[in-house]
C-alpha cells in the first residue's frame, strides 16, 4: 500500500544540499513600474530585486509559491538560497524583506540580499525553552521576553533554533543571554545580563497584595483615613451622650 507523502516543492525550488542551501530559479527583468508589476502578477510571478555589497541591484521576477515554500520552511528567512538569476548569473542570497497585499494577502514583492559564505550575517533565530519551572508549580507564570535572539555568524552556520532548559527557575528568577549554550562560530548580539525568559508572579495577584511599607506610611501620614474616622466617631458620641464641653446645661422639663 502506498504511503502518504509530503507535498513536493515547486520545480523551480531545488532540493537543499547537505549544508542547507536551497536552490531557486528566478527570471531577469528590465521593465519597471506599476504596470509591469501588475502584468507580472497576472502571469503568476511577482517582482523582486537582489542587492548587496559590490552587487549592482538585479531586477528579477520570482514565483510567489516558491518564495512562500521557503518562508514556511523550518529556516524561513534564514534559508541560504542559491539563485539561478538568468542574465544576472548565479547568486547566493537570503530573503531580506517581502510585502503582502493589504486585502487578499498575496505576496507582492521580495527583496533578496547577497551573502558570502566567508562573511558573517546578522539574523534572528527562534528561542525554544524546555521544562516546567519550579516557580510555575509555586503559582508563577512564564514571561518570555525574547522569542527570537539576534545572532551573528557566517550564513552556513546559522542555527535552526536556540534551546534552553528552564526547569530550575524559581519564582522571580530568570535566564539571561549568558546562560545560552551557543554553537561554535555563533555569537549573540545582546548584553550578557539581558533577561530572556523569567518566572514571575501573576499581575492580578500582585495588584491584590498590598505593599506593607506603603500601608504603614499611609497609616502614619497626617490626615490619614483613620483620623477623620476617629473624629467622626467622637462627634457621634457627643450627639448621643450630650452637649459638647462648655455648653449650658439643659433645663429640666418638669419641676418637682
C-alpha positions as CSV (number, residue, x, y, z in Angstrom):
1,X,0.0,0.0,0.0
2,X,1.3,3.4,-0.9
3,X,2.1,5.7,2.0
4,X,1.2,9.4,2.1
5,X,4.0,11.7,1.1
6,X,4.5,15.4,1.9
7,X,3.7,17.9,-0.8
8,X,6.6,18.2,-3.3
9,X,8.4,21.6,-3.5
10,X,7.9,23.6,-6.7
11,X,10.0,22.6,-9.7
12,X,12.0,25.9,-9.5
13,X,13.0,25.0,-5.9
14,X,15.9,22.6,-5.9
15,X,16.5,20.3,-3.0
16,X,18.6,21.6,-0.2
17,X,22.2,20.5,-0.2
18,X,23.9,18.9,2.8
19,X,24.9,22.4,4.0
20,X,21.2,23.6,4.0
21,X,21.5,25.8,0.9
22,X,18.3,25.7,-1.2
23,X,18.2,26.3,-5.0
24,X,15.7,28.8,-6.6
25,X,15.1,29.8,-10.2
26,X,14.4,33.5,-11.0
27,X,14.0,35.5,-14.2
28,X,15.8,38.7,-15.0
29,X,13.6,41.6,-16.0
30,X,14.4,45.1,-17.3
31,X,11.0,46.9,-17.3
32,X,9.9,48.6,-14.0
33,X,6.8,50.4,-12.9
34,X,3.3,49.6,-11.6
35,X,2.0,48.5,-15.0
36,X,4.8,45.9,-15.3
37,X,4.4,44.7,-11.8
38,X,0.7,44.2,-12.4
39,X,1.4,42.3,-15.6
40,X,3.9,40.0,-13.8
41,X,1.4,39.2,-11.1
42,X,-1.3,38.3,-13.7
43,X,1.1,35.7,-15.1
44,X,1.8,34.1,-11.7
45,X,5.1,35.9,-10.9
46,X,6.0,38.8,-8.6
47,X,8.7,41.5,-8.9
48,X,11.8,41.1,-6.9
49,X,15.2,42.7,-6.5
50,X,18.6,41.4,-5.3
51,X,21.3,43.7,-4.0
52,X,24.4,43.6,-1.8
53,X,27.9,45.0,-1.3
54,X,29.6,45.2,-4.6
55,X,26.5,43.9,-6.4
56,X,24.5,46.2,-8.8
57,X,20.8,45.8,-8.0
58,X,19.4,43.0,-10.1
59,X,15.8,43.3,-11.2
60,X,14.1,39.9,-11.0
61,X,10.8,38.1,-11.0
62,X,10.1,35.0,-8.9
63,X,7.2,32.6,-8.4
64,X,5.3,33.6,-5.2
65,X,4.7,29.9,-4.5
66,X,8.5,29.2,-4.5
67,X,9.1,32.1,-2.1
68,X,6.3,31.0,0.2
69,X,7.7,27.5,0.2
70,X,10.9,28.9,1.7
71,X,9.3,31.3,4.1
72,X,7.1,28.5,5.6
73,X,10.1,26.1,5.9
74,X,11.9,25.5,9.2
75,X,14.6,28.1,8.5
76,X,12.2,30.6,6.9
77,X,14.1,33.9,6.2
78,X,17.3,32.3,7.5
79,X,17.4,30.0,4.5
80,X,20.5,30.5,2.3
81,X,19.5,30.4,-1.4
82,X,21.5,29.6,-4.5
83,X,19.6,31.5,-7.1
84,X,19.8,31.0,-10.9
85,X,19.0,34.5,-12.0
86,X,19.1,34.3,-15.8
87,X,21.2,37.1,-17.3
88,X,22.5,38.0,-13.8
89,X,24.0,34.6,-13.4
90,X,24.2,32.6,-10.2
91,X,23.7,34.5,-6.9
92,X,24.0,33.4,-3.3
93,X,21.2,35.3,-1.4
94,X,18.8,35.3,1.5
95,X,15.4,36.9,1.8
96,X,15.8,40.3,3.3
97,X,12.2,41.6,3.2
98,X,8.8,40.9,1.5
99,X,5.4,42.6,1.3
100,X,1.8,41.3,1.1
101,X,-1.2,42.8,-0.5
102,X,-3.2,44.5,2.3
103,X,-6.5,42.9,1.3
104,X,-6.1,39.4,-0.3
105,X,-2.7,38.9,1.4
106,X,-1.0,37.7,-1.7
107,X,2.8,38.1,-2.0
108,X,3.5,41.4,-3.7
109,X,7.3,41.9,-3.8
110,X,10.5,40.3,-2.5
111,X,13.9,41.7,-1.6
112,X,16.9,39.4,-1.6
113,X,20.3,40.3,-0.2
114,X,23.5,38.9,-1.5
115,X,25.6,36.9,1.1
116,X,29.0,35.2,1.0
117,X,29.9,32.1,2.9
118,X,33.0,33.6,4.4
119,X,31.3,36.8,5.6
120,X,29.1,36.9,8.7
121,X,25.5,38.0,8.6
122,X,23.1,39.2,11.3
123,X,19.8,37.3,11.7
124,X,17.2,36.4,14.3
125,X,17.0,32.8,15.5
126,X,14.0,31.3,17.3
127,X,14.4,30.7,21.1
128,X,12.8,27.5,22.4
129,X,12.5,26.7,26.1
130,X,12.0,23.3,27.7
131,X,10.8,22.1,31.1
132,X,8.2,23.2,33.7
133,X,9.9,25.7,36.1
134,X,9.6,25.1,39.8
135,X,8.3,28.6,40.1
136,X,5.3,27.8,38.0
137,X,4.4,24.9,40.4
138,X,4.5,27.6,43.1
139,X,2.0,29.7,41.3
140,X,4.1,31.8,39.0
141,X,3.8,32.2,35.2
142,X,6.4,32.1,32.4
143,X,7.2,35.5,30.8
144,X,9.0,35.3,27.5
145,X,10.9,38.5,26.9
146,X,12.7,37.3,23.7
147,X,11.0,34.8,21.3
148,X,13.9,35.2,18.9
149,X,17.5,36.0,19.6
150,X,19.7,38.2,17.3
151,X,22.9,36.4,16.4
152,X,25.9,36.9,14.1
153,X,27.6,34.1,12.1
154,X,28.5,33.0,8.6
155,X,25.5,32.0,6.5
156,X,26.0,28.2,6.5
157,X,26.4,28.2,10.3
158,X,23.0,29.8,11.2
159,X,21.4,27.7,13.9
160,X,17.9,26.3,13.2
161,X,17.0,27.4,16.7
162,X,18.4,28.0,20.2
163,X,17.2,25.9,23.1
164,X,17.4,26.4,26.9
165,X,16.1,24.5,29.9
166,X,14.2,26.5,32.4
167,X,13.1,23.7,34.8
168,X,15.3,25.1,37.6
169,X,13.7,28.6,37.7
170,X,12.1,29.5,41.0
171,X,9.6,32.3,41.4
172,X,11.1,35.7,40.3
173,X,14.1,34.1,38.7
174,X,15.2,34.3,35.1
175,X,17.6,33.1,32.4
176,X,19.8,35.6,30.5
177,X,21.9,35.7,27.4
178,X,25.0,34.3,29.3
179,X,23.0,31.1,30.1
180,X,22.7,30.2,26.4
181,X,24.9,27.4,25.0
182,X,25.9,28.8,21.6
183,X,27.2,26.7,18.7
184,X,30.8,27.3,17.6
185,X,31.2,30.4,15.5
186,X,27.8,31.9,16.6
187,X,27.6,35.0,18.8
188,X,24.6,36.7,20.4
189,X,24.1,40.4,19.7
190,X,22.7,41.1,23.2
191,X,24.2,42.1,26.6
192,X,25.3,39.1,28.7
193,X,22.8,40.1,31.5
194,X,19.8,40.6,29.2
195,X,16.8,38.7,30.5
196,X,15.4,36.2,28.0
197,X,12.8,34.3,30.0
198,X,11.5,34.8,33.6
199,X,9.1,33.3,36.1
200,X,7.0,36.0,37.7
201,X,4.0,36.5,40.0
202,X,0.8,36.9,38.1
203,X,-0.3,40.5,37.6
204,X,-3.7,40.1,39.3
205,X,-2.1,38.7,42.4
206,X,0.5,41.5,42.6
207,X,-2.3,44.1,42.3
208,X,-4.3,42.5,45.1
209,X,-1.4,42.1,47.5
210,X,-0.7,45.5,49.3
211,X,2.8,46.7,49.9
212,X,3.4,46.6,53.7
213,X,5.7,49.6,53.6
214,X,3.1,51.6,51.7
215,X,0.3,50.6,54.1
216,X,2.5,51.7,57.1
217,X,3.4,55.0,55.5
218,X,-0.3,55.8,54.7
219,X,-1.4,55.0,58.3
220,X,1.3,57.3,59.8
221,X,0.6,60.2,57.4
222,X,-1.1,63.3,58.9
223,X,-4.8,63.4,57.9
224,X,-4.8,59.7,57.2
225,X,-8.1,57.9,56.8
226,X,-8.0,56.8,60.4
227,X,-8.0,60.4,61.8
228,X,-11.3,61.6,60.3
229,X,-12.9,58.3,61.2
230,X,-11.9,58.8,64.9
231,X,-13.2,62.4,64.8
232,X,-16.5,61.2,63.3
233,X,-16.9,58.6,66.0
234,X,-16.2,61.2,68.7
235,X,-18.9,63.5,67.1
236,X,-21.3,60.7,67.1
237,X,-20.6,60.1,70.8
238,X,-21.3,63.8,71.6
239,X,-24.6,63.6,69.7
240,X,-25.7,60.5,71.6
241,X,-24.3,61.3,75.0
242,X,-24.9,65.0,75.5
243,X,-23.6,68.5,74.9
244,X,-20.1,69.3,74.0
245,X,-17.7,70.9,76.6
246,X,-18.6,74.5,77.5
247,X,-22.3,74.2,76.6
248,X,-25.0,75.3,79.0
249,X,-26.7,72.5,81.0
250,X,-30.1,71.5,79.7
251,X,-33.1,72.6,81.8
252,X,-35.5,70.0,83.4
253,X,-38.7,69.8,81.5
254,X,-40.6,69.5,84.8
255,X,-40.0,71.0,88.2
256,X,-40.6,68.9,91.2
